[in-house]
Amino acid sequence: MPWCDTCDKQIETAEKECNDCGAELDTSDQVAVDGPPWHFWVLIAALVAYLVWRAVVFIASIV
């Protein structure tokens, strides 16, 4: 959330100016969300590889 140094409080709007005093808001502490971490994708790849292997074993047992 943006912070107004003049009013010394957090502002709940997405604007770049404070509604009370008109000062420019400090937005430097806002964290950008990039997406899931890399180890999530490693886990998904391992899960897909495991399920493919289990499907191969299942099909081989039928034939």
Secondary structure, 3 states (H helix, E strand, C coil): CCEECCCCEECCCCCCECCCCCCECECCCCCCCCCCCHHHHHHHHHHHHHHHHHHHHHHHHHC
